[in-house]
Amino acid sequence: MSNHIAPRESETGLAELRGDCARMAPHWVVPAKTAATPVAASLIHGVTVPPASARLIDAMSEYGD
């Protein structure tokens, strides 16, 4: 086993990281938001859920209530 101890993080390291992020921010592209189009319930068909998955989801309310 190694007896090497990692050096503690310093405020200088955090300041350097923040500076790096600030310099990179203008290069980041934010994609345009697209609104999801609702689908009528009558168009949704053919979805099957395995019984084990249905029981799992059904039992989750015991933990969330």
Beta strands, then each sheet from edge to edge (+ up, - down):
end
